[in-house]
Amino acid sequence: STIRSHYEYARIWCKVKANLASYYQGEESVFLIEKMAEECEKLCREYPDFINARVLLGLCYETSRTKNNEALAAFQKALENISEQCLSSTVYYWVGKRYENNRNDRELMKYSYELANSKKKKFRNIFKLAVIAKNEGDFETATRLFDEIIAGLRKKVKMGMADPVELEYLFKSYNQKGLMSFQSESYAKVVDVELKALE
């Protein structure tokens, strides 16, 4: 039934988030990744049209650096059946994050973030593309993208509508611009940009 499928989804989702919280705290996973994945695979088999379950299967491996192939396979399977632009944008973003784990996948990482942003513009997609441009030495493109984030989020701040995650992206965008100015030996700009970051 729909109720049971969503119950199982929510139960596994909570496990995934618990593991992620432990990961950020530098602690061991609360739940075994393989066991979670087994439960989610069962959910996918029982409800093959439940696309979110396939996405969740990819997220089961979020804290593992050795399960890239498994995560990517789950995400790709989900993308084959996703019609909503917003959801596919999110999945492409997660695909990009998986490719970050391997230096040999840099082009695929960039392409995934470009796809994510083409499906739906989000500050986190733009930020990833800006950082990639900065790391490639393309400071002009990086600056344009960071400025796009800053302009959009400053408007939300003025309207009192920015959430904590968006405020973090605003700070990080200023900080990244400061780092580029430092690398260009434009030290006066470093001070100016970092002061704006602290506002």
C-alpha positions as CSV (number, residue, x, y, z in Angstrom):
1,S,0.0,0.0,0.0
2,T,1.0,3.6,-0.4
3,I,1.0,4.1,3.4
4,R,3.4,1.2,3.9
5,S,5.8,2.3,1.2
6,H,6.0,5.8,2.6
7,Y,6.4,4.4,6.1
8,E,9.3,2.3,5.0
9,Y,10.8,5.2,3.0
10,A,10.6,7.5,6.1
11,R,12.1,4.9,8.3
12,I,15.1,4.4,6.0
13,W,15.4,8.1,5.4
14,C,15.8,8.7,9.2
15,K,18.6,6.2,9.3
16,V,20.4,7.9,6.4
17,K,20.2,11.2,8.1
18,A,21.4,9.8,11.4
19,N,24.4,8.3,9.6
20,L,25.0,11.7,8.0
21,A,24.9,13.5,11.3
22,S,27.4,11.0,12.8
23,Y,29.6,11.5,9.7
24,Y,29.7,15.3,10.2
25,Q,30.6,14.7,13.9
26,G,33.5,12.5,12.9
27,E,31.8,9.5,14.4
28,E,31.1,6.0,13.1
29,S,27.8,5.3,11.3
30,V,24.9,4.5,13.6
31,F,23.4,2.1,11.1
32,L,25.3,-0.3,8.8
33,I,25.3,1.0,5.3
34,E,25.0,-2.4,3.7
35,K,21.9,-3.2,5.8
36,M,20.2,0.1,5.0
37,A,20.9,-0.5,1.3
38,E,19.4,-4.0,1.5
39,E,16.3,-2.6,3.1
40,C,16.0,0.1,0.4
41,E,16.6,-2.3,-2.4
42,K,13.7,-4.4,-1.1
43,L,11.6,-1.3,-1.0
44,C,12.6,-0.6,-4.7
45,R,11.7,-4.2,-5.7
46,E,8.3,-4.1,-3.9
47,Y,7.4,-0.6,-5.3
48,P,9.2,-0.3,-8.7
49,D,7.4,2.9,-9.5
50,F,8.4,4.6,-6.3
51,I,11.2,6.7,-7.8
52,N,12.1,8.4,-4.5
53,A,13.0,5.0,-3.1
54,R,15.6,4.6,-5.9
55,V,17.0,8.1,-5.0
56,L,17.1,7.1,-1.4
57,L,19.1,4.0,-2.2
58,G,21.8,6.2,-3.7
59,L,21.8,8.3,-0.5
60,C,22.2,5.2,1.7
61,Y,25.9,5.3,0.5
62,E,26.3,9.1,1.1
63,T,28.8,8.6,3.9
64,S,30.8,5.9,2.2
65,R,33.8,6.7,-0.1
66,T,34.0,3.1,-1.3
67,K,30.5,2.8,-2.6
68,N,30.6,5.3,-5.5
69,N,29.6,2.8,-8.1
70,E,26.6,1.6,-6.1
71,A,25.4,5.1,-5.4
72,L,25.8,6.2,-9.0
73,A,24.0,3.2,-10.3
74,A,21.0,3.9,-8.1
75,F,21.0,7.6,-9.1
76,Q,21.2,6.8,-12.8
77,K,18.4,4.3,-12.5
78,A,16.3,7.0,-10.8
79,L,17.1,9.6,-13.5
80,E,15.8,7.2,-16.2
81,N,12.3,7.6,-14.7
82,I,12.2,11.1,-13.4
83,S,10.2,13.6,-15.3
84,E,10.1,16.5,-12.7
85,Q,12.9,19.0,-13.5
86,C,13.3,20.0,-9.8
87,L,13.9,16.4,-8.6
88,S,16.2,15.6,-11.5
89,S,18.3,18.7,-10.6
90,T,18.7,17.4,-7.1
91,V,19.8,14.0,-8.2
92,Y,22.3,15.4,-10.7
93,Y,23.7,17.4,-7.8
94,W,24.2,14.3,-5.8
95,V,25.8,12.6,-8.8
96,G,28.2,15.4,-9.0
97,K,29.1,15.0,-5.3
98,R,29.9,11.3,-5.9
99,Y,32.2,12.2,-8.7
100,E,34.1,14.6,-6.4
101,N,35.6,11.5,-4.7
102,N,37.7,10.7,-7.7
103,R,40.2,13.0,-9.4
104,N,39.7,11.2,-12.6
105,D,36.0,12.1,-12.7
106,R,36.4,15.9,-12.7
107,E,34.8,16.4,-16.1
108,L,31.9,14.2,-15.1
109,M,31.6,16.1,-11.9
110,K,31.4,19.4,-13.7
111,Y,29.0,18.1,-16.3
112,S,26.7,16.8,-13.5
113,Y,26.6,20.2,-11.8
114,E,25.9,21.9,-15.1
115,L,23.0,19.5,-15.7
116,A,21.7,20.1,-12.2
117,N,21.8,23.9,-12.7
118,S,20.2,23.6,-16.2
119,K,17.3,21.6,-14.7
120,K,16.7,24.1,-11.9
121,K,18.9,27.0,-10.9
122,K,19.9,26.7,-7.2
123,F,22.5,28.5,-5.2
124,R,24.3,25.3,-4.3
125,N,24.6,24.3,-8.0
126,I,25.9,27.7,-9.0
127,F,28.4,27.6,-6.0
128,K,29.8,24.3,-7.1
129,L,30.3,25.6,-10.7
130,A,31.9,28.7,-9.3
131,V,34.4,26.8,-7.2
132,I,35.2,24.5,-10.2
133,A,35.9,27.6,-12.3
134,K,38.1,29.1,-9.5
135,N,40.1,25.9,-9.2
136,E,40.6,25.8,-13.0
137,G,42.0,29.4,-12.8
138,D,39.0,30.9,-14.6
139,F,38.6,33.7,-12.1
140,E,36.3,35.7,-14.5
141,T,33.7,33.0,-14.7
142,A,34.1,32.2,-11.0
143,T,33.6,35.9,-10.0
144,R,30.5,36.2,-12.2
145,L,28.9,33.1,-10.6
146,F,29.8,34.1,-7.0
147,D,28.4,37.6,-7.7
148,E,25.2,35.9,-9.0
149,I,24.9,34.1,-5.7
150,I,25.7,37.2,-3.6
151,A,23.2,39.4,-5.5
152,G,20.4,36.9,-5.2
153,L,21.0,36.1,-1.5
154,R,21.5,39.8,-0.5
155,K,18.0,40.4,-1.9
156,K,16.6,37.6,0.3
157,V,18.5,38.9,3.3
158,K,16.9,42.4,2.8
159,M,13.5,40.8,2.6
160,G,14.2,38.7,5.7
161,M,13.7,35.5,3.7
162,A,17.1,33.9,3.8
163,D,17.4,30.6,5.6
164,P,20.6,29.5,7.5
165,V,21.9,27.4,4.6
166,E,21.5,30.3,2.2
167,L,23.3,32.6,4.7
168,E,26.2,30.0,4.7
169,Y,26.4,30.2,0.9
170,L,26.4,33.9,1.0
171,F,29.4,33.9,3.4
172,K,31.2,31.2,1.5
173,S,30.8,33.1,-1.8
174,Y,32.3,36.2,-0.3
175,N,35.1,34.1,1.2
176,Q,35.9,32.5,-2.1
177,K,36.1,35.9,-3.8
178,G,38.5,36.9,-1.0
179,L,40.6,33.9,-1.7
180,M,40.8,34.7,-5.4
181,S,41.7,38.3,-4.6
182,F,44.5,37.0,-2.3
183,Q,45.8,34.7,-5.0
184,S,45.8,37.7,-7.4
185,E,47.7,39.7,-4.8
186,S,44.8,42.2,-4.7
187,Y,45.1,42.6,-1.0
188,A,42.9,45.7,-0.7
189,K,40.1,43.7,-2.3
190,V,40.6,40.9,0.2
191,V,39.9,43.2,3.1
192,D,36.9,44.7,1.4
193,V,35.3,41.4,0.4
194,E,36.0,39.7,3.8
195,L,34.5,42.7,5.6
196,K,31.3,42.3,3.5
197,A,31.3,38.6,4.4
198,L,31.2,39.5,8.1
199,E,28.3,41.9,7.7
